Each structure stands twice: as structure tokens, then as C-alpha cells.
Amino acid sequence: QLVESGGGLVQPGGSLRLSCTASGFAFSSYAMSWYRQVPGKERELVATITRGGGSTNYEDSVKGRFTISRDNAKNLVYLQMNSLKPEDTAVYYCYARRSFGIGVYEYWGQGTQVTVSS
């Protein structure tokens, strides 16, 4: 299970930190990602972090503004979002993925709304 928190309303230029709490699976064995989705559009990958946290990747529009991190001791993954823009408004989802041979185990959170508006 994945449960996101930390969303809300923020003014342009502001910051938010999203958190995702994992339970019921071996968190440290899963790569973790944040996705976002606006109505009428496909879900978009925002950021990914490897199992040990040693490598991260970002969607181009958030590079230099967003930071993904994880705490494997606490089963938590974070998304620090700075210099927020109205186009960052979306529902943000936490995602966990692990490959087993030809299979994939994956989990999705329920999403948390982020609204950037003055």
C-alpha cells in the first residue's frame, strides 16, 4: 500500500513537499517514482529514484526545481517541489516497481492534489 500526503494549494513560486508512506511490501527492493496527471491527459512520469537512492531521474520541465529522495529505514519517499508554476497543478501519484524475471510487481497510491494558483 502507498499513501501520499502533503498536497494542497500554493502560490506560484512557492514550495511543497509530498510524502509517500509504503507498507506491506519490501520497500527497499523497489524503485520509486512520482507521476502526475491532469484531467484529459495521460499520467506523466515526474521523477524516479533507484532502490538504494543512488540515482535519480527527472522529467525535463521539473529539473532543477523538484527533488526526489527516500528513507528506506522509514519506508518513505519524498518529492520536494520548489519554484512551483501553475502548470505543475495536477494530482500527484506515488508508484513502486520491482521486476522479477519476466514479471513485475507494482503499486500505486491514491494520489494527492497539488494546485498552484494565486
Biotite code that builds the C-alpha atoms (Angstrom):
import biotite.structure as struc

atoms = struc.array([
    struc.Atom([0.000, 0.000, 0.000], chain_id="A", res_id=1, res_name="GLN", atom_name="CA", element="C"),
    struc.Atom([1.135, 3.525, -0.797], chain_id="A", res_id=2, res_name="LEU", atom_name="CA", element="C"),
    struc.Atom([-0.345, 6.615, 0.837], chain_id="A", res_id=3, res_name="VAL", atom_name="CA", element="C"),
    struc.Atom([0.559, 10.118, -0.348], chain_id="A", res_id=4, res_name="GLU", atom_name="CA", element="C"),
    struc.Atom([0.310, 13.287, 1.692], chain_id="A", res_id=5, res_name="SER", atom_name="CA", element="C"),
    struc.Atom([1.428, 16.895, 1.565], chain_id="A", res_id=6, res_name="GLY", atom_name="CA", element="C"),
    struc.Atom([-0.577, 18.219, -1.346], chain_id="A", res_id=7, res_name="GLY", atom_name="CA", element="C"),
    struc.Atom([-2.502, 21.459, -1.242], chain_id="A", res_id=8, res_name="GLY", atom_name="CA", element="C"),
    struc.Atom([-2.856, 24.968, -2.609], chain_id="A", res_id=9, res_name="LEU", atom_name="CA", element="C"),
    struc.Atom([0.282, 27.067, -3.056], chain_id="A", res_id=10, res_name="VAL", atom_name="CA", element="C"),
    struc.Atom([1.059, 30.337, -4.810], chain_id="A", res_id=11, res_name="GLN", atom_name="CA", element="C"),
    struc.Atom([3.313, 30.446, -7.854], chain_id="A", res_id=12, res_name="PRO", atom_name="CA", element="C"),
    struc.Atom([6.947, 30.417, -6.754], chain_id="A", res_id=13, res_name="GLY", atom_name="CA", element="C"),
    struc.Atom([6.115, 28.555, -3.577], chain_id="A", res_id=14, res_name="GLY", atom_name="CA", element="C"),
    struc.Atom([7.151, 25.135, -2.331], chain_id="A", res_id=15, res_name="SER", atom_name="CA", element="C"),
    struc.Atom([5.542, 21.904, -1.219], chain_id="A", res_id=16, res_name="LEU", atom_name="CA", element="C"),
    struc.Atom([6.913, 18.589, -0.038], chain_id="A", res_id=17, res_name="ARG", atom_name="CA", element="C"),
    struc.Atom([4.974, 15.465, -0.883], chain_id="A", res_id=18, res_name="LEU", atom_name="CA", element="C"),
    struc.Atom([5.430, 12.306, 1.140], chain_id="A", res_id=19, res_name="SER", atom_name="CA", element="C"),
    struc.Atom([4.542, 8.722, 0.317], chain_id="A", res_id=20, res_name="CYS", atom_name="CA", element="C"),
    struc.Atom([4.378, 6.078, 3.027], chain_id="A", res_id=21, res_name="THR", atom_name="CA", element="C"),
    struc.Atom([4.761, 2.464, 1.955], chain_id="A", res_id=22, res_name="ALA", atom_name="CA", element="C"),
    struc.Atom([3.550, -0.609, 3.784], chain_id="A", res_id=23, res_name="SER", atom_name="CA", element="C"),
    struc.Atom([3.016, -4.292, 3.113], chain_id="A", res_id=24, res_name="GLY", atom_name="CA", element="C"),
    struc.Atom([5.962, -4.881, 0.816], chain_id="A", res_id=25, res_name="PHE", atom_name="CA", element="C"),
    struc.Atom([9.768, -4.786, 0.857], chain_id="A", res_id=26, res_name="ALA", atom_name="CA", element="C"),
    struc.Atom([10.119, -1.070, 0.202], chain_id="A", res_id=27, res_name="PHE", atom_name="CA", element="C"),
    struc.Atom([13.906, -1.020, -0.170], chain_id="A", res_id=28, res_name="SER", atom_name="CA", element="C"),
    struc.Atom([13.675, -3.542, -3.025], chain_id="A", res_id=29, res_name="SER", atom_name="CA", element="C"),
    struc.Atom([11.514, -1.260, -5.170], chain_id="A", res_id=30, res_name="TYR", atom_name="CA", element="C"),
    struc.Atom([12.374, 1.664, -7.392], chain_id="A", res_id=31, res_name="ALA", atom_name="CA", element="C"),
    struc.Atom([10.078, 4.556, -6.539], chain_id="A", res_id=32, res_name="MET", atom_name="CA", element="C"),
    struc.Atom([8.576, 7.215, -8.762], chain_id="A", res_id=33, res_name="SER", atom_name="CA", element="C"),
    struc.Atom([6.261, 10.175, -8.699], chain_id="A", res_id=34, res_name="TRP", atom_name="CA", element="C"),
    struc.Atom([3.761, 10.662, -11.526], chain_id="A", res_id=35, res_name="TYR", atom_name="CA", element="C"),
    struc.Atom([1.234, 13.415, -12.100], chain_id="A", res_id=36, res_name="ARG", atom_name="CA", element="C"),
    struc.Atom([-1.960, 13.698, -14.067], chain_id="A", res_id=37, res_name="GLN", atom_name="CA", element="C"),
    struc.Atom([-4.311, 16.471, -15.119], chain_id="A", res_id=38, res_name="VAL", atom_name="CA", element="C"),
    struc.Atom([-7.842, 15.822, -16.370], chain_id="A", res_id=39, res_name="PRO", atom_name="CA", element="C"),
    struc.Atom([-7.920, 14.798, -20.005], chain_id="A", res_id=40, res_name="GLY", atom_name="CA", element="C"),
    struc.Atom([-4.214, 13.999, -20.192], chain_id="A", res_id=41, res_name="LYS", atom_name="CA", element="C"),
    struc.Atom([-2.120, 10.881, -19.709], chain_id="A", res_id=42, res_name="GLU", atom_name="CA", element="C"),
    struc.Atom([-0.317, 10.269, -16.460], chain_id="A", res_id=43, res_name="ARG", atom_name="CA", element="C"),
    struc.Atom([3.180, 11.730, -16.705], chain_id="A", res_id=44, res_name="GLU", atom_name="CA", element="C"),
    struc.Atom([6.379, 10.481, -15.068], chain_id="A", res_id=45, res_name="LEU", atom_name="CA", element="C"),
    struc.Atom([7.879, 13.257, -12.944], chain_id="A", res_id=46, res_name="VAL", atom_name="CA", element="C"),
    struc.Atom([10.796, 11.662, -11.096], chain_id="A", res_id=47, res_name="ALA", atom_name="CA", element="C"),
    struc.Atom([12.316, 8.276, -10.279], chain_id="A", res_id=48, res_name="THR", atom_name="CA", element="C"),
    struc.Atom([14.752, 7.081, -7.636], chain_id="A", res_id=49, res_name="ILE", atom_name="CA", element="C"),
    struc.Atom([16.548, 3.751, -7.522], chain_id="A", res_id=50, res_name="THR", atom_name="CA", element="C"),
    struc.Atom([16.211, 1.229, -4.697], chain_id="A", res_id=51, res_name="ARG", atom_name="CA", element="C"),
    struc.Atom([19.203, 2.499, -2.757], chain_id="A", res_id=52, res_name="GLY", atom_name="CA", element="C"),
    struc.Atom([18.649, 6.134, -3.634], chain_id="A", res_id=53, res_name="GLY", atom_name="CA", element="C"),
    struc.Atom([21.904, 6.452, -5.519], chain_id="A", res_id=54, res_name="GLY", atom_name="CA", element="C"),
    struc.Atom([20.405, 7.523, -8.829], chain_id="A", res_id=55, res_name="SER", atom_name="CA", element="C"),
    struc.Atom([17.549, 9.817, -9.770], chain_id="A", res_id=56, res_name="THR", atom_name="CA", element="C"),
    struc.Atom([15.900, 10.960, -12.986], chain_id="A", res_id=57, res_name="ASN", atom_name="CA", element="C"),
    struc.Atom([13.559, 13.846, -13.704], chain_id="A", res_id=58, res_name="TYR", atom_name="CA", element="C"),
    struc.Atom([11.170, 14.975, -16.375], chain_id="A", res_id=59, res_name="GLU", atom_name="CA", element="C"),
    struc.Atom([12.711, 17.937, -18.187], chain_id="A", res_id=60, res_name="ASP", atom_name="CA", element="C"),
    struc.Atom([10.215, 20.546, -17.012], chain_id="A", res_id=61, res_name="SER", atom_name="CA", element="C"),
    struc.Atom([10.940, 19.874, -13.318], chain_id="A", res_id=62, res_name="VAL", atom_name="CA", element="C"),
    struc.Atom([14.736, 19.543, -13.448], chain_id="A", res_id=63, res_name="LYS", atom_name="CA", element="C"),
    struc.Atom([16.373, 21.938, -11.036], chain_id="A", res_id=64, res_name="GLY", atom_name="CA", element="C"),
    struc.Atom([13.073, 22.585, -9.214], chain_id="A", res_id=65, res_name="ARG", atom_name="CA", element="C"),
    struc.Atom([11.976, 19.169, -7.891], chain_id="A", res_id=66, res_name="PHE", atom_name="CA", element="C"),
    struc.Atom([13.985, 16.680, -5.830], chain_id="A", res_id=67, res_name="THR", atom_name="CA", element="C"),
    struc.Atom([13.040, 13.071, -5.163], chain_id="A", res_id=68, res_name="ILE", atom_name="CA", element="C"),
    struc.Atom([14.502, 11.306, -2.141], chain_id="A", res_id=69, res_name="SER", atom_name="CA", element="C"),
    struc.Atom([13.788, 8.263, 0.000], chain_id="A", res_id=70, res_name="ARG", atom_name="CA", element="C"),
    struc.Atom([14.315, 6.961, 3.512], chain_id="A", res_id=71, res_name="ASP", atom_name="CA", element="C"),
    struc.Atom([14.416, 3.169, 3.406], chain_id="A", res_id=72, res_name="ASN", atom_name="CA", element="C"),
    struc.Atom([14.511, 2.912, 7.194], chain_id="A", res_id=73, res_name="ALA", atom_name="CA", element="C"),
    struc.Atom([11.137, 4.670, 7.391], chain_id="A", res_id=74, res_name="LYS", atom_name="CA", element="C"),
    struc.Atom([9.575, 3.350, 4.164], chain_id="A", res_id=75, res_name="ASN", atom_name="CA", element="C"),
    struc.Atom([9.156, 6.881, 2.879], chain_id="A", res_id=76, res_name="LEU", atom_name="CA", element="C"),
    struc.Atom([9.705, 8.614, -0.438], chain_id="A", res_id=77, res_name="VAL", atom_name="CA", element="C"),
    struc.Atom([9.537, 12.376, -0.851], chain_id="A", res_id=78, res_name="TYR", atom_name="CA", element="C"),
    struc.Atom([9.117, 14.900, -3.615], chain_id="A", res_id=79, res_name="LEU", atom_name="CA", element="C"),
    struc.Atom([10.383, 18.352, -2.737], chain_id="A", res_id=80, res_name="GLN", atom_name="CA", element="C"),
    struc.Atom([8.858, 20.854, -5.152], chain_id="A", res_id=81, res_name="MET", atom_name="CA", element="C"),
    struc.Atom([10.272, 24.375, -5.337], chain_id="A", res_id=82, res_name="ASN", atom_name="CA", element="C"),
    struc.Atom([9.579, 27.329, -7.620], chain_id="A", res_id=83, res_name="SER", atom_name="CA", element="C"),
    struc.Atom([6.174, 25.914, -8.378], chain_id="A", res_id=84, res_name="LEU", atom_name="CA", element="C"),
    struc.Atom([4.340, 27.021, -11.505], chain_id="A", res_id=85, res_name="LYS", atom_name="CA", element="C"),
    struc.Atom([0.637, 26.905, -12.407], chain_id="A", res_id=86, res_name="PRO", atom_name="CA", element="C"),
    struc.Atom([1.428, 24.186, -14.939], chain_id="A", res_id=87, res_name="GLU", atom_name="CA", element="C"),
    struc.Atom([2.567, 21.950, -12.066], chain_id="A", res_id=88, res_name="ASP", atom_name="CA", element="C"),
    struc.Atom([-1.067, 21.730, -10.970], chain_id="A", res_id=89, res_name="THR", atom_name="CA", element="C"),
    struc.Atom([-2.080, 18.060, -11.049], chain_id="A", res_id=90, res_name="ALA", atom_name="CA", element="C"),
    struc.Atom([-2.861, 15.021, -8.983], chain_id="A", res_id=91, res_name="VAL", atom_name="CA", element="C"),
    struc.Atom([0.463, 13.518, -7.913], chain_id="A", res_id=92, res_name="TYR", atom_name="CA", element="C"),
    struc.Atom([0.796, 9.748, -7.534], chain_id="A", res_id=93, res_name="TYR", atom_name="CA", element="C"),
    struc.Atom([3.408, 7.621, -5.834], chain_id="A", res_id=94, res_name="CYS", atom_name="CA", element="C"),
    struc.Atom([4.471, 4.435, -7.683], chain_id="A", res_id=95, res_name="TYR", atom_name="CA", element="C"),
    struc.Atom([6.578, 1.438, -6.691], chain_id="A", res_id=96, res_name="ALA", atom_name="CA", element="C"),
    struc.Atom([8.019, -1.079, -9.141], chain_id="A", res_id=97, res_name="ARG", atom_name="CA", element="C"),
    struc.Atom([10.157, -4.196, -8.965], chain_id="A", res_id=98, res_name="ARG", atom_name="CA", element="C"),
    struc.Atom([10.967, -6.689, -11.711], chain_id="A", res_id=99, res_name="SER", atom_name="CA", element="C"),
    struc.Atom([11.063, -10.424, -11.015], chain_id="A", res_id=100, res_name="PHE", atom_name="CA", element="C"),
    struc.Atom([12.369, -12.322, -14.038], chain_id="A", res_id=101, res_name="GLY", atom_name="CA", element="C"),
    struc.Atom([9.587, -11.893, -16.616], chain_id="A", res_id=102, res_name="ILE", atom_name="CA", element="C"),
    struc.Atom([7.182, -10.423, -14.076], chain_id="A", res_id=103, res_name="GLY", atom_name="CA", element="C"),
    struc.Atom([6.668, -7.016, -12.496], chain_id="A", res_id=104, res_name="VAL", atom_name="CA", element="C"),
    struc.Atom([5.333, -6.138, -9.071], chain_id="A", res_id=105, res_name="TYR", atom_name="CA", element="C"),
    struc.Atom([3.918, -2.626, -8.835], chain_id="A", res_id=106, res_name="GLU", atom_name="CA", element="C"),
    struc.Atom([1.844, -0.458, -6.533], chain_id="A", res_id=107, res_name="TYR", atom_name="CA", element="C"),
    struc.Atom([0.075, 2.888, -6.948], chain_id="A", res_id=108, res_name="TRP", atom_name="CA", element="C"),
    struc.Atom([-1.027, 5.372, -4.347], chain_id="A", res_id=109, res_name="GLY", atom_name="CA", element="C"),
    struc.Atom([-4.403, 7.089, -4.404], chain_id="A", res_id=110, res_name="GLN", atom_name="CA", element="C"),
    struc.Atom([-2.977, 10.476, -5.343], chain_id="A", res_id=111, res_name="GLY", atom_name="CA", element="C"),
    struc.Atom([-2.752, 13.891, -3.742], chain_id="A", res_id=112, res_name="THR", atom_name="CA", element="C"),
    struc.Atom([-3.896, 17.146, -5.351], chain_id="A", res_id=113, res_name="GLN", atom_name="CA", element="C"),
    struc.Atom([-1.405, 19.946, -5.906], chain_id="A", res_id=114, res_name="VAL", atom_name="CA", element="C"),
    struc.Atom([-2.825, 23.277, -7.028], chain_id="A", res_id=115, res_name="THR", atom_name="CA", element="C"),
    struc.Atom([-0.562, 26.198, -7.913], chain_id="A", res_id=116, res_name="VAL", atom_name="CA", element="C"),
    struc.Atom([-2.564, 29.384, -8.163], chain_id="A", res_id=117, res_name="SER", atom_name="CA", element="C"),
    struc.Atom([-2.596, 32.971, -6.954], chain_id="A", res_id=118, res_name="SER", atom_name="CA", element="C"),
])
